[in-house]
Every structure is written in C-alpha cells, then in structure tokens.
Amino acid sequence: MFAALRPIRPLALIAAISLAACAEEQGAYGDASSIVTAVPTAVWEQLEDSVYGALEPTIYTVRDEKTFTVTHVDPNDGATWGDLMRFRQLLVVGPADASWIEPVLRKARDEDRGNAVVQAFDVWARGQTVTAVVTDAADVAGGFLASLDELHALYDRQFRQLAEARMFVSGPDSALVDTLMNRAGFSLMLPTVYTWDARDSVYIFRNDNPDPSELIRQVAVTWASPIPQGMEGEDFLAWRQEIADAYYSDEQVAVLDNLQGGRFDHEGLDAYQIQAVWQSPPGAWPAGGPFVLRAVACPAQDRMYLLDGWLYAPGKEKYEFMIQLERILDSFQCAT
C-alpha cells in the first residue's frame, strides 16, 4: 500500500547463473522478484532508466528496498542468452518474428497471441514464466515504453499472488475465523502455522518458524470501547506502545523516521494506517524491523480496534513478508 536505487549490477551474476544452469539443465532458476530482460542493446540503452523506474519501484521497510530487480541481456548475444534463457522470470521484447519471441507465442494461449503483452510458461525451462512484449519491428523502443505500466501492474499482481500462496502453504485456519468471531467479536484469516494466545482483550498471533532468531511474523489485535473520539496517528502509536510494553515478549519502541500513514476505508469502515519501523530500546539486544499499524472503527460494536503486524527478518528481503502481513490485516472482520 505504501511505496516510495539504482541497482548495482553484480559482476559475478553471469558466472553464477552459468553454474546453476549446469546443475539444473531443464529446470528454471532464479527468484520470482528477479526479472531478466531480453532486448537488443541499442533499445535497452534508450530505455534503461525508464525500465528501472517502472519495474524497480522501492518500498520502505527498514530501508528503501527494491520490489523487483531487473537484469538486461541482449538476445543476440548467443552465449549469454543461452545461459539466461532458463531464468525463472523472463521478459522478452521484440517483433513477433524475432527468435526470442516466436517460442513464447507458440506456447501462449491462442486468445492471448494478439496482445501486446503475452505470457507463456515453461518455454525454455520447467517452472518458468516468460512475458513477451510484442512490438512493431520498426519501433521496438516505442512498444516497450508503452507497455511499462502494464508490465509493472502484471508483475506486482502476480508477485502478490505468489506471496499469498506461499503464506498459506500450510493451509488457512478457517476454524480460527469462527472461534475468534464467537469468542471475541472479530476474525482474521491466518495460516494454520500461526499460534495464538489471548490475555485480557489482547490477542496475539505469531509465526516464528523456522527459528525466532531468523524470522518472526506477529499480529496483535485489541480494542477500546466506547470508540475513542478524535484519535490521530500519535494516539495510535502511544496505544501500540502500551500494548508492546505489557504484552510483547520482544521489547520494542517505534522509530518515526520515514513514517507513512493516513486514513483509508476498510470495507466501508473508517480506518487509519501507519507504517514505520520498530527497534529494541537502548540496552536491549539490538533488533528491529517494520510494522504496519491499523485502527479500525466498528460502530455496530462501539469498538475501536487496533491491529499491529510486525516483522523481524534480519538479513532478509522483507517485501514479500510485508505483503503477507498486509494480507492478514486485510482479512480483518468485526461483528456487525
């Protein structure tokens, strides 16, 4: 929901990928957030900055973090293209009769082949997604440039779907939805791998697999009744601190640098969101991570709910985990 460097291209990328290709001759390799872009160098040099700007937007977690990473390859460079064509996420650009476009169109569904942006799967490797921008031969750069917004929307949507699928690989805890609604008057949809506990009117849901020193995802829900009037961002942050001090096993204080927030509509309910960073207080074991805090007013119950989702993932890219936390917060329902 909240999104705000020009990347350093690793010199060893080609060598590493070549070794991976030898190990997995028929399988795709690479990460879903890494996009290898095959387009002739002359076109790439015209559009490089525009492509990075469109396909590598940043999100602030504990720093500016790229949502995707783009690497260029010239499909006319036989040796390099031969290595990278088995990458998991490929973007190929050119006219329909180009040697790097024709195989994609043959694999694509009949009804998609007339589109400017076409996707096909398992073109050069198993588990591969190839997105083709089919352009006029006389204006490859113009066709590519015109498709950048559509490409970003497509990649973002599919990555979010992947993040959600990965989150629910253990299955959704549908029984918990009914338990929470009957017991507490609200519900969340969480993966079954989450544990939960309730003390007073504070419900805490936690997933610290495989090891809490490596990864923690936690969501807390509480409420105030009657609905407090006139509360703003600083009031919600103070409320969060009260909950953290009393109920969290991990000491936390909010860092307000780069805070992003504002009001929004949560399925017809007045809501407020803050995204910022937490860190350990002075003298505690150094730790930190991003959090998403939401306050949702439920007039039918005369309650103001506070939902706090936070992440601890040292040394890891955090974008996917933040998508998953937001998906959990989006599932919030209160009794009507």
C-alpha positions in Angstrom: 0.0 0.0 0.0 2.9 2.3 0.7 5.7 2.5 -1.8 8.1 5.2 -2.1 18.4 2.9 -6.1 19.5 2.5 -9.0 20.8 -1.1 -8.6 24.4 -2.2 -8.6 24.7 -5.0 -11.2 26.7 -7.9 -9.7 29.7 -8.6 -11.8 29.6 -12.3 -10.9 26.0 -12.8 -12.0 26.6 -14.4 -15.3 29.2 -16.9 -13.9 26.9 -17.9 -11.0 23.9 -18.4 -13.3 26.0 -20.5 -15.7 26.9 -22.8 -12.9 23.3 -23.0 -11.8 22.3 -23.9 -15.4 24.7 -26.8 -15.4 23.2 -28.1 -12.2 19.6 -27.8 -13.4 19.6 -28.3 -17.1 15.9 -28.5 -17.6 14.6 -26.5 -14.6 14.2 -22.8 -14.2 16.4 -21.0 -11.7 16.4 -17.6 -10.1 13.9 -15.8 -7.9 10.4 -14.6 -8.8 11.4 -11.0 -7.9 14.4 -11.1 -10.3 13.5 -10.2 -13.9 15.9 -11.0 -16.8 15.0 -8.7 -19.6 16.0 -9.7 -23.2 16.0 -6.8 -25.6 18.7 -5.7 -28.1 21.3 -3.5 -26.5 20.5 -0.5 -28.8 16.9 -0.4 -27.5 18.0 -1.0 -23.9 20.3 1.9 -23.9 17.5 4.2 -25.0 15.1 3.0 -22.2 17.3 1.8 -19.4 16.3 4.5 -16.9 12.6 4.2 -17.8 12.7 0.5 -17.3 14.4 0.7 -13.9 12.0 3.4 -12.9 8.9 1.4 -13.8 9.9 -2.2 -12.8 12.1 -1.5 -9.8 10.0 0.7 -7.5 11.0 0.7 -3.9 9.1 0.1 -0.7 10.4 1.4 2.7 10.8 -1.5 5.2 13.8 -0.6 7.3 15.4 1.0 4.3 14.4 1.5 0.7 14.0 -2.0 -0.7 13.5 -2.8 -4.4 10.4 -4.8 -5.1 12.0 -6.3 -8.2 15.5 -6.5 -9.7 16.0 -6.2 -13.4 19.0 -7.5 -15.3 19.5 -6.9 -19.1 20.7 -9.4 -21.7 21.0 -9.0 -25.4 19.2 -12.0 -27.0 21.6 -11.6 -30.0 24.5 -12.5 -27.7 24.3 -16.2 -28.1 26.5 -17.3 -25.2 25.0 -15.1 -22.5 21.4 -15.5 -23.7 21.9 -19.3 -23.8 22.6 -19.1 -20.0 19.9 -16.7 -19.0 17.1 -18.0 -21.2 16.4 -20.6 -18.5 15.8 -18.0 -15.8 12.6 -18.3 -13.8 11.3 -14.8 -14.7 12.0 -13.7 -18.2 10.8 -10.5 -20.0 11.5 -10.6 -23.8 10.9 -7.7 -26.1 10.8 -7.5 -29.9 8.7 -8.2 -33.0 6.7 -11.4 -33.4 9.2 -13.0 -35.8 12.2 -12.5 -33.5 13.9 -15.7 -32.5 13.4 -14.9 -28.8 9.7 -14.0 -29.3 8.4 -16.8 -31.6 8.8 -19.6 -29.0 6.8 -17.6 -26.5 3.9 -17.0 -28.9 3.9 -20.7 -29.8 3.5 -21.6 -26.1 0.9 -18.9 -25.3 -2.8 -19.4 -25.4 -4.5 -18.8 -28.7 -6.6 -16.0 -27.3 -3.6 -14.1 -25.9 -1.4 -14.1 -29.0 -2.8 -10.9 -30.5 -2.0 -8.9 -27.3 1.0 -6.5 -27.0 1.9 -8.2 -23.7 1.7 -12.0 -23.8 2.7 -14.6 -21.1 3.6 -18.2 -21.5 5.0 -20.8 -19.2 7.8 -23.4 -19.3 9.1 -22.0 -22.6 12.8 -22.8 -22.1 12.7 -24.5 -18.7 10.2 -26.0 -16.2 8.8 -23.6 -13.7 9.5 -20.6 -15.9 7.2 -17.6 -16.6 8.0 -15.7 -19.8 6.4 -12.3 -20.5 6.7 -11.1 -24.1 6.2 -7.5 -25.3 5.4 -7.9 -28.9 6.3 -4.8 -30.8 6.4 -3.4 -34.3 9.8 -4.2 -35.9 10.3 -0.6 -36.8 9.6 0.7 -33.2 10.7 -1.8 -30.6 11.6 1.0 -28.2 8.2 2.7 -28.5 6.3 -0.5 -28.0 8.4 -1.4 -24.9 8.0 2.1 -23.4 4.2 2.0 -23.9 3.9 -1.3 -22.1 5.9 -0.5 -18.9 2.9 0.5 -16.8 1.0 -2.7 -17.8 4.2 -4.8 -17.1 4.6 -3.3 -13.6 0.9 -3.9 -12.8 1.2 -7.5 -14.1 4.4 -8.3 -12.1 3.1 -6.7 -8.9 -0.2 -8.6 -9.1 1.5 -12.0 -9.8 4.1 -11.5 -7.1 1.4 -10.7 -4.5 -0.5 -13.8 -5.5 2.7 -15.8 -5.1 3.4 -14.3 -1.7 -0.1 -15.2 -0.5 0.2 -18.7 -1.9 3.5 -19.2 -0.1 2.0 -17.8 3.1 -0.9 -20.3 3.0 1.1 -23.4 2.0 0.2 -24.8 5.5 -3.5 -24.1 4.7 -5.8 -21.4 6.0 -7.0 -21.7 9.6 -10.7 -21.5 8.8 -11.8 -22.9 12.2 -10.0 -20.0 13.9 -12.1 -17.5 12.0 -15.3 -18.9 13.7 -13.6 -19.3 17.1 -12.5 -15.6 17.1 -15.8 -14.3 16.0 -17.7 -16.3 18.6 -15.3 -15.6 21.4 -14.1 -12.0 20.7 -16.3 -10.5 18.1 -13.7 -10.2 15.3 -11.9 -12.5 13.0 -8.7 -12.8 11.0 -7.7 -15.4 8.3 -4.3 -16.8 9.2 -2.2 -19.8 8.1 -2.5 -22.8 10.3 1.2 -22.5 11.2 0.4 -19.4 13.4 0.0 -19.9 17.1 -2.2 -17.6 19.2 -2.9 -16.6 22.7 -5.2 -14.2 24.5 -4.7 -12.2 27.6 -7.3 -9.7 28.8 -8.6 -8.3 25.5 -5.3 -8.6 23.6 -5.0 -11.4 21.1 -1.5 -12.3 19.7 -0.9 -14.4 16.7 2.6 -15.5 16.0 4.7 -17.4 13.5 8.3 -17.8 14.4 9.2 -20.7 12.2 11.8 -21.9 11.4 13.6 -20.1 14.3 12.7 -16.9 16.1 16.3 -15.7 15.8 15.8 -15.8 12.0 12.2 -14.8 11.4 9.2 -13.6 13.4 5.8 -12.6 12.0 3.3 -11.4 14.6 -0.1 -9.8 14.6 -1.8 -8.3 17.7 -5.4 -7.3 18.0 -7.1 -5.4 20.8 -9.9 -2.8 21.1 -11.3 0.1 23.1 -15.0 0.7 23.8 -16.7 3.0 23.5 -15.0 4.3 20.4 -12.5 7.0 21.4 -13.1 10.3 19.6 -10.5 12.5 17.9 -7.7 10.0 17.8 -4.8 10.6 15.4 -1.6 9.0 14.4 0.3 9.8 17.6 -2.5 8.5 19.7 -2.5 5.1 17.9 1.3 4.9 18.3 1.0 5.6 22.0 -1.6 2.8 22.2 0.7 0.5 20.4 3.5 1.2 22.8 1.2 0.4 25.7 0.4 -3.0 24.2 4.0 -3.7 23.3 5.2 -2.9 26.8 2.6 -5.0 28.5 2.2 -8.0 26.2 5.1 -8.4 23.7 7.9 -10.8 24.5 10.1 -8.7 22.3 10.9 -5.2 23.6 10.1 -2.5 21.1 10.0 1.2 20.6 8.7 2.9 17.4 11.1 4.8 15.2 9.2 7.6 13.5 11.7 8.4 10.7 10.1 7.8 7.3 6.7 7.1 8.9 3.9 6.8 6.4 0.3 6.9 7.3 -3.2 8.2 6.8 -6.9 7.4 6.8 -8.4 4.8 4.5 -11.6 2.8 4.0 -11.6 -0.8 5.3 -14.6 -2.4 3.7 -16.8 0.5 4.5 -15.3 1.2 7.9 -13.3 4.3 8.9 -9.7 3.2 9.4 -6.2 4.6 9.9 -2.9 3.1 8.9 0.7 3.8 10.0 3.8 2.0 8.5 7.1 2.6 10.4 10.0 0.8 12.0 10.4 -0.7 15.5 13.6 -1.3 17.2 14.8 -2.6 20.6 15.1 0.1 23.3 18.6 1.2 24.5 20.4 -1.5 26.5 18.3 -4.4 25.0 19.6 -6.9 22.4 19.7 -5.0 19.1 16.9 -5.9 16.9 14.3 -4.2 14.6 12.0 -4.4 11.7 9.0 -2.9 10.0 5.5 -2.7 11.4 2.0 -1.9 10.0 -0.4 -0.5 12.5 -4.1 -0.1 11.8 -7.0 1.3 13.7 -10.5 0.3 12.6 -13.7 1.8 14.0 -16.6 -0.7 14.2 -19.7 1.3 15.1 -22.0 -1.7 15.4 -19.9 -2.9 18.4 -19.0 0.6 19.5 -15.4 -0.6 19.4 -12.1 0.9 18.0 -9.8 -2.0 17.1 -6.1 -1.7 17.0 -4.2 -4.2 14.7 -0.4 -4.3 14.8 1.5 -6.5 12.4 5.3 -6.6 12.7 8.2 -8.4 11.2 11.7 -9.5 12.4 13.8 -10.8 9.5 17.4 -9.8 9.9 19.4 -10.1 6.7 16.4 -11.0 4.6 14.5 -9.1 1.9 11.2 -8.0 3.6 8.9 -7.1 0.8 7.2 -10.5 0.5 6.7 -10.8 4.3 5.2 -7.3 4.4 2.7 -8.3 1.7 1.8 -11.3 3.8 1.2 -9.3 6.9 -0.9 -6.8 5.0 -2.9 -9.7 3.6 -3.7 -10.9 7.2 -4.6 -7.3 8.2 -6.8 -7.0 5.2 -8.8 -10.1 6.3 -9.9 -8.4 9.5 -13.7 -8.5 10.1 -15.7 -7.3 13.1 -19.2 -8.4 14.1 -22.0 -6.3 12.5 
